[in-house]
Amino acid sequence: MDFITNITDKLINKPWACAIDVVMSAFLIYGMIVFLKRNNAGKLTFIILGFIALGTVLSSELVGLTVLGNTLKYSIVIVIIAVIFLFPAETKRGMLKLASPRDTHEQYTTAYDVSDEELHSAINDIVRAAQNMSKKNVGALIIISNQNLPEHIIDSGTELDAVLSCALLESIFNTKAPLHDGAVFVRGNRIVAAGCFLPLSQSNSIDKELGTRHRAGIGVSENYNVLTIIVSEETGVISIARHGELTRYFDSQMLTDKLEQTYGLQATPESTKKHHHRKG
């Protein structure tokens, strides 16, 4: 077949080009398979591979069905476009991961108009508030970001632009307060807005025991480069959502370490155990 002949000729005349061709093609196919499997669409991989194989065979000189073969072979482009439309949130999350400037410990440097001492104070207040609410089984949803969230999320809540404190966080999430059902958006040592409504994750792999607050925390972390702290109203468990992944059962030290990493304060990597991971 001309497909085998072309590969043989290229291998003899241009071995480096053949190696790059094979590696890049394998990487593309592997990336597509991993993406589909992680999003519960593994069956589509057989369809895609089938299109490629059938198109290659039919377009060969041996069979002679050039038009049909090329149509099937190049329909992979259509399939890729279809996958992007079928999984817009997952595709966007993947692009954000590639674009996010973070190292192996997922640290990223942030610049605020406040001192490191003020950031450490804000972290201590967040941790104390989370622990206090956890002990009282008060639900909470706190978004930490070094960037501004989209206007429609900010506009869904109430803009505060107030200096963060433990007492203020606890008062916002008091069950009798008007803003307790929404999320608090924190940037640096300031609460930008409270009572914000977030996009819910549509992932089928989230534990059934987790409710709307957890789905909202995971959902916003799927779409934006944020760290979300979730305090369960039912169990008091403190969880963290980042890049669509949920990590549960955080204690004070674990939460402090994660926040210091998020704020770029040269925290040591987490040495504590991870519990109940999930992929969004």
Solvent accessible surface area in square Angstrom, and as a share of the most:
residue,aa,sasa,rsa
1,M,92,0.41
2,D,43,0.22
3,F,92,0.38
4,I,92,0.47
5,T,71,0.41
6,N,90,0.46
7,I,71,0.36
8,T,63,0.37
9,D,67,0.35
10,K,78,0.33
11,L,101,0.50
12,I,126,0.64
13,N,111,0.57
14,K,111,0.47
15,P,72,0.45
16,W,167,0.59
17,A,22,0.17
18,C,10,0.06
19,A,56,0.43
20,I,99,0.50
21,D,69,0.35
22,V,87,0.50
23,V,97,0.56
24,M,120,0.53
25,S,51,0.33
26,A,56,0.44
27,F,145,0.60
28,L,105,0.52
29,I,59,0.30
30,Y,144,0.55
31,G,34,0.33
32,M,29,0.13
33,I,40,0.20
34,V,36,0.21
35,F,51,0.21
36,L,0,0.00
37,K,131,0.56
38,R,146,0.53
39,N,21,0.11
40,N,107,0.55
41,A,15,0.12
42,G,22,0.22
43,K,169,0.71
44,L,51,0.25
45,T,6,0.04
46,F,155,0.64
47,I,90,0.46
48,I,8,0.04
49,L,69,0.34
50,G,35,0.34
51,F,63,0.26
52,I,48,0.25
53,A,59,0.46
54,L,91,0.46
55,G,0,0.00
56,T,21,0.12
57,V,65,0.37
58,L,27,0.13
59,S,18,0.11
60,S,1,0.01
61,E,145,0.65
62,L,139,0.69
63,V,66,0.38
64,G,45,0.43
65,L,88,0.44
66,T,71,0.41
67,V,125,0.72
68,L,91,0.45
69,G,0,0.00
70,N,52,0.27
71,T,83,0.48
72,L,30,0.15
73,K,58,0.25
74,Y,134,0.51
75,S,14,0.09
76,I,35,0.18
77,V,82,0.47
78,I,121,0.61
79,V,25,0.14
80,I,48,0.25
81,I,85,0.43
82,A,43,0.34
83,V,5,0.03
84,I,81,0.41
85,F,159,0.66
86,L,117,0.58
87,F,33,0.14
88,P,86,0.54
89,A,36,0.28
90,E,42,0.19
91,T,30,0.17
92,K,93,0.39
93,R,15,0.06
94,G,27,0.26
95,M,113,0.50
96,L,51,0.25
97,K,50,0.21
98,L,145,0.72
99,A,80,0.62
100,S,15,0.10
101,P,105,0.66
102,R,67,0.24
103,D,78,0.40
104,T,128,0.74
105,H,86,0.39
106,E,60,0.27
107,Q,40,0.18
108,Y,12,0.04
109,T,123,0.71
110,T,21,0.12
111,A,92,0.71
112,Y,36,0.14
113,D,155,0.80
114,V,45,0.26
115,S,50,0.32
116,D,82,0.42
117,E,127,0.57
118,E,78,0.35
119,L,8,0.04
120,H,69,0.31
121,S,58,0.37
122,A,3,0.02
123,I,1,0.01
124,N,83,0.42
125,D,19,0.10
126,I,0,0.00
127,V,11,0.06
128,R,128,0.47
129,A,0,0.00
130,A,0,0.00
131,Q,38,0.17
132,N,48,0.24
133,M,4,0.02
134,S,22,0.14
135,K,163,0.69
136,K,134,0.57
137,N,66,0.34
138,V,25,0.15
139,G,4,0.04
140,A,0,0.00
141,L,8,0.04
142,I,0,0.00
143,I,0,0.00
144,I,1,0.01
145,S,3,0.02
146,N,30,0.15
147,Q,101,0.45
148,N,120,0.62
149,L,12,0.06
150,P,41,0.25
151,E,137,0.62
152,H,120,0.54
153,I,1,0.01
154,I,18,0.09
155,D,100,0.52
156,S,44,0.28
157,G,22,0.21
158,T,63,0.37
159,E,119,0.53
160,L,60,0.30
161,D,90,0.47
162,A,32,0.25
163,V,88,0.51
164,L,9,0.04
165,S,41,0.26
166,C,10,0.06
167,A,75,0.58
168,L,51,0.26
169,L,0,0.00
170,E,41,0.18
171,S,60,0.38
172,I,12,0.06
173,F,1,0.01
174,N,72,0.37
175,T,80,0.46
176,K,190,0.81
177,A,20,0.15
178,P,132,0.83
179,L,44,0.22
180,H,45,0.20
181,D,99,0.52
182,G,5,0.05
183,A,0,0.00
184,V,0,0.00
185,F,1,0.00
186,V,0,0.00
187,R,82,0.30
188,G,2,0.02
189,N,18,0.09
190,R,89,0.32
191,I,0,0.00
192,V,34,0.19
193,A,0,0.00
194,A,0,0.00
195,G,7,0.06
196,C,2,0.01
197,F,136,0.57
198,L,21,0.11
199,P,49,0.31
200,L,78,0.39
201,S,3,0.02
202,Q,149,0.66
203,S,22,0.14
204,N,118,0.60
205,S,59,0.38
206,I,3,0.01
207,D,66,0.34
208,K,177,0.75
209,E,130,0.58
210,L,15,0.07
211,G,41,0.40
212,T,90,0.53
213,R,50,0.18
214,H,8,0.04
215,R,58,0.21
216,A,8,0.06
217,G,0,0.00
218,I,0,0.00
219,G,0,0.00
220,V,0,0.00
221,S,2,0.01
222,E,11,0.05
223,N,25,0.13
224,Y,44,0.17
225,N,18,0.09
226,V,2,0.01
227,L,0,0.00
228,T,0,0.00
229,I,0,0.00
230,I,0,0.00
231,V,0,0.00
232,S,6,0.04
233,E,78,0.35
234,E,136,0.61
235,T,83,0.48
236,G,5,0.04
237,V,22,0.13
238,I,6,0.03
239,S,0,0.00
240,I,4,0.02
241,A,0,0.00
242,R,16,0.06
243,H,10,0.04
244,G,0,0.00
245,E,63,0.28
246,L,2,0.01
247,T,12,0.07
248,R,11,0.04
249,Y,96,0.36
250,F,11,0.05
251,D,71,0.37
252,S,49,0.31
253,Q,108,0.48
254,M,11,0.05
255,L,0,0.00
256,T,28,0.16
257,D,17,0.09
258,K,22,0.09
259,L,0,0.00
260,E,31,0.14
261,Q,8,0.04
262,T,4,0.02
263,Y,3,0.01
264,G,26,0.25
265,L,25,0.12
266,Q,166,0.74
267,A,12,0.09
268,T,99,0.58
269,P,62,0.39
270,E,37,0.17
271,S,110,0.71
272,T,48,0.28
273,K,158,0.67
274,K,95,0.40
275,H,76,0.34
276,H,105,0.47
277,H,98,0.44
278,R,30,0.11
279,K,64,0.27
280,G,8,0.08
